[in-house]
């Protein structure tokens, strides 16, 4: 998948045809969530000198067992992802795995239409929704109900297959980056260009895996509310997200967007732009 991405970047002329050559301009800002973050790690090894910033969200250098639960419970959770279930049960499991209980029970963020942050507005881009006068926006009791409705729509539309889920699980399970490879990423991309985000109640990829990824990259924890500019130019930040689940960009929305923009801005500054 990383090589597929390279082909796309080359086709878009965002990379030269010989992408192994260093790009002094470092024009790429790369962000990946979960398995996307694993793909980003592969890209960072393939084209490190083209990367202006690297944002790794809810991901890991390798998957390990969640130490907060027993071994049998860990196996049950992993196997349970792929066991056939009714749609109601499947959606309920997905909700619990993806989000914190606090977020799921909170009032629907988009009850009155796409929020001003425009971070997430269902399956239709925010601007398109705003420009369609005939759209009747439906509010839900809480965020969990909205996610469930979106999941049901996705599955009924045929955009979700059990085969795809299984293959994604296999790819993520086989992903492994050694300490030497993480050090290579940190050195060639530059620690100051790298950020790692992970929620403490992530049930898909345990928080400990994200913490180990950050340590392997040599990043320093940046406390909640602190700014990236408080760190040195060559220091990378690990952002621990208390009581947040797997999909940080939905649970934190505006705050997460500002943090990403902060790292992108730093990458641009380090690139001399």
C-alpha positions as CSV (number, residue, x, y, z in Angstrom):
1,X,0.0,0.0,0.0
2,X,2.9,2.3,0.6
3,X,4.2,1.7,-2.9
4,X,0.7,2.3,-4.2
5,X,0.8,5.7,-2.5
6,X,4.2,6.4,-4.1
7,X,2.8,5.7,-7.5
8,X,-0.1,8.0,-6.8
9,X,2.2,10.8,-5.6
10,X,4.4,10.4,-8.7
11,X,1.3,10.4,-11.0
12,X,0.2,13.7,-9.4
13,X,3.7,15.1,-9.8
14,X,4.0,15.5,-6.1
15,X,7.1,13.4,-6.3
16,X,9.8,13.2,-8.9
17,X,10.0,10.0,-11.0
18,X,13.1,9.1,-9.1
19,X,11.7,9.5,-5.5
20,X,14.8,8.0,-3.9
21,X,16.7,11.3,-4.5
22,X,16.5,13.8,-1.7
23,X,14.1,16.7,-2.1
24,X,15.6,19.8,-0.5
25,X,12.2,21.4,-0.5
26,X,10.4,18.6,1.6
27,X,7.0,19.3,0.2
28,X,4.9,16.4,1.7
29,X,2.9,16.5,4.9
30,X,1.9,13.0,5.7
31,X,-0.8,12.0,8.2
32,X,-2.1,8.5,9.0
33,X,-4.6,7.0,11.4
34,X,-4.4,3.4,12.6
35,X,-3.3,1.2,9.7
36,X,-2.8,4.4,7.7
37,X,-0.2,5.4,10.3
38,X,1.5,2.1,9.6
39,X,1.6,2.9,5.9
40,X,3.0,6.3,6.8
41,X,5.9,4.5,8.6
42,X,6.6,2.6,5.5
43,X,6.6,5.8,3.5
44,X,8.9,7.5,6.0
45,X,11.5,4.7,5.3
46,X,11.1,4.9,1.5
47,X,11.1,8.7,1.0
48,X,12.2,10.3,4.3
49,X,13.8,13.4,2.7
50,X,10.6,14.4,0.9
51,X,8.6,14.6,4.1
52,X,8.0,18.0,5.7
53,X,5.9,16.6,8.6
54,X,4.8,13.2,9.7
55,X,1.7,12.8,11.9
56,X,1.1,9.3,13.3
57,X,-2.3,8.9,15.0
58,X,-3.6,6.0,17.0
59,X,-1.1,3.6,15.4
60,X,1.9,1.5,16.4
61,X,5.3,0.1,15.3
62,X,3.8,-3.3,16.2
63,X,0.7,-4.6,17.8
64,X,0.9,-6.1,21.3
65,X,-1.5,-7.3,23.9
66,X,-3.3,-4.7,26.0
67,X,-1.7,-5.1,29.4
68,X,-4.8,-3.7,31.1
69,X,-6.8,-6.8,30.2
70,X,-6.1,-10.6,30.5
71,X,-4.8,-12.7,27.7
72,X,-8.0,-14.6,27.2
73,X,-10.0,-11.3,27.0
74,X,-7.4,-10.0,24.5
75,X,-7.9,-13.0,22.3
76,X,-11.7,-12.8,22.6
77,X,-11.6,-9.2,21.5
78,X,-9.3,-9.8,18.5
79,X,-11.2,-12.9,17.3
80,X,-14.5,-11.1,17.9
81,X,-13.6,-8.5,15.2
82,X,-14.0,-11.2,12.5
83,X,-16.7,-13.4,13.8
84,X,-19.9,-13.0,11.7
85,X,-22.6,-11.0,13.7
86,X,-26.0,-9.5,13.1
87,X,-25.8,-5.9,11.8
88,X,-27.0,-4.5,15.1
89,X,-24.4,-6.4,17.1
90,X,-21.6,-5.6,14.6
91,X,-22.4,-1.9,14.7
92,X,-22.5,-1.9,18.5
93,X,-19.1,-3.6,18.7
94,X,-17.6,-1.1,16.3
95,X,-18.9,1.8,18.4
96,X,-17.4,0.5,21.6
97,X,-14.0,-0.3,19.9
98,X,-13.7,3.0,18.1
99,X,-14.8,5.6,20.6
100,X,-14.7,6.4,24.3
101,X,-18.0,5.9,26.3
102,X,-17.9,9.7,27.1
103,X,-17.9,10.6,23.4
104,X,-20.6,8.1,22.5
105,X,-23.0,9.3,25.2
106,X,-22.4,13.0,24.5
107,X,-25.1,15.0,22.6
108,X,-24.9,14.7,18.8
109,X,-22.2,17.1,17.7
110,X,-23.8,17.7,14.3
111,X,-27.5,17.7,15.5
112,X,-28.1,21.1,13.8
113,X,-26.1,20.4,10.7
114,X,-22.4,20.3,9.9
115,X,-20.5,21.9,12.8
116,X,-18.5,25.1,12.1
117,X,-15.3,23.1,12.6
118,X,-16.3,21.1,9.5
119,X,-14.2,18.2,10.8
120,X,-16.8,15.5,10.1
121,X,-20.2,15.8,8.5
122,X,-21.2,12.3,7.6
123,X,-20.6,11.0,4.1
124,X,-21.0,14.3,2.3
125,X,-18.3,17.0,2.3
126,X,-19.2,20.0,4.5
127,X,-19.3,22.6,1.8
128,X,-21.5,20.4,-0.4
129,X,-24.0,19.9,2.4
130,X,-24.1,23.7,3.1
131,X,-24.8,24.4,-0.6
132,X,-27.6,21.9,-1.0
133,X,-30.8,23.7,0.1
134,X,-32.9,20.6,-0.3
135,X,-30.9,18.6,2.3
136,X,-32.9,17.9,5.4
137,X,-30.4,17.4,8.2
138,X,-31.3,14.7,10.8
139,X,-30.2,15.1,14.3
140,X,-29.6,12.2,16.7
141,X,-29.8,11.8,20.5
142,X,-26.0,11.4,20.8
143,X,-22.8,10.8,18.9
144,X,-23.2,7.1,19.3
145,X,-26.5,7.0,17.5
146,X,-25.1,9.2,14.6
147,X,-22.1,6.9,14.2
148,X,-24.5,3.8,14.2
149,X,-26.6,5.4,11.5
150,X,-23.6,6.1,9.3
151,X,-22.3,2.6,9.8
152,X,-25.6,1.1,8.8
153,X,-25.8,3.3,5.7
154,X,-22.2,2.3,4.7
155,X,-22.9,-1.4,5.1
156,X,-26.2,-1.3,3.2
157,X,-24.6,0.7,0.4
158,X,-22.0,-2.1,0.0
159,X,-19.0,0.0,1.0
160,X,-18.1,-2.5,3.8
161,X,-17.1,-6.1,3.3
162,X,-16.0,-8.7,5.9
163,X,-13.2,-9.7,3.5
164,X,-11.8,-6.2,3.5
165,X,-11.9,-6.1,7.3
166,X,-10.1,-9.4,7.5
167,X,-7.4,-8.3,5.1
168,X,-6.9,-5.1,7.0
169,X,-6.6,-7.0,10.2
170,X,-3.9,-9.3,8.7
171,X,-2.0,-6.3,7.3
172,X,-2.0,-4.5,10.6
173,X,-1.1,-7.7,12.5
174,X,1.9,-8.3,10.4
175,X,3.2,-4.7,10.6
176,X,6.5,-4.4,12.4
177,X,9.1,-1.7,12.6
178,X,12.2,-2.5,14.6
179,X,13.9,-0.1,17.0
180,X,16.6,0.4,14.3
181,X,14.0,1.3,11.7
182,X,12.3,3.7,14.0
183,X,15.7,5.4,14.7
184,X,16.2,5.6,10.9
185,X,12.9,7.3,10.5
186,X,13.6,9.8,13.3
187,X,17.1,10.6,11.9
188,X,16.2,10.9,8.2
189,X,12.8,12.6,8.5
190,X,13.9,14.6,11.6
191,X,12.4,14.3,15.0
192,X,11.2,17.8,15.0
193,X,9.0,17.0,12.0
194,X,7.3,14.0,13.7
195,X,4.2,13.9,16.0
196,X,2.5,10.9,17.6
197,X,-1.1,11.1,19.0
198,X,-2.7,8.3,21.1
199,X,-5.8,8.1,23.3
200,X,-5.6,6.4,26.7
201,X,-8.8,4.4,26.2
202,X,-8.1,3.2,22.6
203,X,-9.5,-0.3,22.3
204,X,-8.3,-0.9,18.8
205,X,-4.6,-0.2,19.4
206,X,-3.7,-0.1,23.1
207,X,-2.2,3.2,24.4
208,X,1.0,1.3,25.4
209,X,1.7,0.6,21.7
210,X,1.4,4.3,20.8
211,X,3.7,5.2,23.7
212,X,6.3,2.6,22.6
213,X,6.2,4.0,19.1
214,X,6.8,7.5,20.4
215,X,9.7,6.3,22.5
216,X,11.2,4.4,19.6
217,X,11.2,7.6,17.6
218,X,12.7,9.5,20.5
219,X,9.8,11.9,21.0
220,X,9.0,13.8,24.2
221,X,5.6,13.9,25.7
222,X,3.9,17.3,25.3
223,X,1.3,17.9,28.1
224,X,-2.3,18.8,27.3
225,X,-2.7,22.5,26.6
226,X,1.0,23.1,25.8
227,X,2.1,24.4,22.4
228,X,4.6,22.8,20.0
229,X,6.6,26.0,19.9
230,X,7.6,25.4,23.6
231,X,9.7,22.5,22.4
232,X,13.1,22.7,20.6
233,X,13.2,22.8,16.8
234,X,14.6,19.2,16.6
235,X,12.3,17.8,19.3
236,X,9.3,15.7,18.3
237,X,6.0,15.6,20.3
238,X,4.0,12.7,21.7
239,X,0.5,13.8,22.6
240,X,-1.2,11.6,25.2
241,X,-5.0,12.0,24.9
242,X,-6.7,11.2,28.3
243,X,-10.0,9.4,28.1
244,X,-10.0,9.5,24.3
245,X,-10.6,6.5,22.0
246,X,-9.3,5.4,18.6
247,X,-10.7,8.1,16.4
248,X,-9.1,11.2,17.9
249,X,-10.0,13.6,15.1
250,X,-13.7,13.0,15.9
251,X,-13.5,13.1,19.6
252,X,-11.3,16.2,19.8
253,X,-12.2,17.8,16.4
254,X,-11.1,21.5,16.6
255,X,-8.3,20.9,19.1
256,X,-6.8,18.0,17.0
257,X,-7.0,20.1,13.9
258,X,-5.1,22.9,15.5
259,X,-2.4,20.5,16.7
260,X,-2.0,19.1,13.2
261,X,-1.8,22.6,11.7
262,X,0.8,23.5,14.3
263,X,3.0,20.6,13.2
264,X,2.5,21.3,9.5
265,X,3.5,24.9,10.2
266,X,6.6,23.8,12.0
267,X,7.4,21.5,9.0
268,X,7.0,24.4,6.6
269,X,9.3,26.6,8.8
270,X,12.0,23.9,9.0
271,X,11.8,23.6,5.2
272,X,12.5,27.4,5.0
273,X,9.0,28.4,3.8
